[in-house]
Amino acid sequence: MDITEFAPGVKDKVALVDFSAPWCGPCRQMVPVISKLTEKYKSRAAIVEINIDSQPAAATHYMVQSIPTLILFDQGREIMRFVGIQSLETLENNLDAVLKNKSQRR
């Protein structure tokens, strides 16, 4: 079981997956950050939201114990994990670093 089962289309991309739930206050605080990331990286990375209530198997598989949990993947492989509220700058810096590394590998 890998991330492509829960979020089809991310296998060959850099992806930031947001494990959250609608009832979670800190998750709701992340909504504007996730929206900005989705807009900024739309052509370069997949920003995916997974509701742990509707996809509990994904949360279990990735051992999500607290939400929000954001996991950065490169070609389906977990690279980094962020737990709790994160700043836009922190997430952008890490996405940019992975994307830069990926472009240098080509």
C-alpha positions as CSV (number, residue, x, y, z in Angstrom):
1,M,0.0,0.0,0.0
2,D,1.4,3.4,-0.9
3,I,0.3,7.0,-1.3
4,T,-0.9,6.5,-4.8
5,E,-3.8,4.3,-3.5
6,F,-5.1,7.2,-1.4
7,A,-4.0,10.0,-3.8
8,P,-3.9,8.8,-7.4
9,G,-1.7,10.9,-9.8
10,V,1.1,11.7,-7.3
11,K,3.4,8.7,-8.1
12,D,5.8,10.6,-10.3
13,K,5.5,14.0,-8.5
14,V,6.6,15.8,-5.5
15,A,3.5,15.8,-3.2
16,L,2.6,17.4,0.1
17,V,-0.2,15.4,1.7
18,D,-2.2,17.1,4.4
19,F,-3.8,14.5,6.8
20,S,-6.6,16.4,8.6
21,A,-10.2,16.5,9.6
22,P,-12.9,19.1,9.3
23,W,-13.6,19.1,13.1
24,C,-9.9,19.8,13.9
25,G,-9.2,23.5,14.9
26,P,-5.5,23.4,14.0
27,C,-6.4,21.8,10.7
28,R,-8.8,24.6,9.9
29,Q,-6.0,27.1,10.7
30,M,-3.9,25.4,8.0
31,V,-6.5,25.9,5.3
32,P,-5.2,29.3,4.1
33,V,-1.6,27.9,4.0
34,I,-2.7,24.8,2.1
35,S,-4.7,27.0,-0.4
36,K,-1.6,29.2,-1.0
37,L,0.6,26.2,-1.5
38,T,-1.9,24.7,-3.9
39,E,-2.0,27.8,-6.0
40,K,1.8,28.4,-5.9
41,Y,2.9,24.9,-6.7
42,K,0.0,23.7,-9.0
43,S,2.3,23.0,-12.0
44,R,5.2,21.7,-10.0
45,A,3.9,19.6,-7.1
46,A,0.7,18.0,-5.9
47,I,-0.9,19.3,-2.8
48,V,-3.3,16.7,-1.5
49,E,-5.7,16.8,1.4
50,I,-6.8,13.5,3.0
51,N,-9.6,13.6,5.5
52,I,-8.7,11.0,8.1
53,D,-12.4,10.4,8.9
54,S,-13.3,9.4,5.3
55,Q,-9.9,7.6,4.7
56,P,-8.9,6.1,8.0
57,A,-6.8,3.4,6.3
58,A,-4.5,6.1,4.9
59,A,-4.0,7.6,8.4
60,T,-3.3,4.2,9.8
61,H,-0.9,3.2,7.1
62,Y,1.1,6.3,7.5
63,M,1.0,6.1,11.3
64,V,-0.7,9.5,11.6
65,Q,-1.1,10.0,15.4
66,S,-1.9,13.7,15.5
67,I,-3.5,16.1,13.1
68,P,-2.6,18.1,11.2
69,T,0.2,15.9,9.9
70,L,1.7,16.9,6.5
71,I,4.0,14.4,4.7
72,L,6.2,15.4,1.8
73,F,6.6,12.7,-0.8
74,D,8.9,12.4,-3.8
75,Q,7.8,9.7,-6.3
76,G,5.7,8.0,-3.6
77,R,8.5,7.9,-1.0
78,E,8.2,9.8,2.2
79,I,10.8,12.5,2.5
80,M,9.7,14.6,5.5
81,R,6.9,14.8,8.0
82,F,5.5,17.8,9.8
83,V,3.1,17.5,12.8
84,G,1.0,20.4,14.0
85,I,0.6,23.9,12.6
86,Q,3.3,24.9,10.1
87,S,4.2,28.2,8.6
88,L,3.8,28.9,4.9
89,E,7.5,29.7,4.9
90,T,8.5,26.3,6.4
91,L,6.5,24.4,3.9
92,E,7.6,26.5,1.0
93,N,11.3,26.1,1.9
94,N,11.0,22.3,2.2
95,L,9.0,22.0,-1.1
96,D,11.5,24.2,-2.9
97,A,14.4,22.2,-1.6
98,V,12.9,18.9,-2.8
99,L,11.9,20.4,-6.1
100,K,15.4,21.8,-6.6
101,N,17.0,18.5,-5.7
102,K,14.6,16.7,-8.1
103,S,15.5,19.0,-11.0
104,Q,19.2,18.5,-10.4
105,R,18.8,14.7,-10.6
106,R,17.5,14.9,-14.2
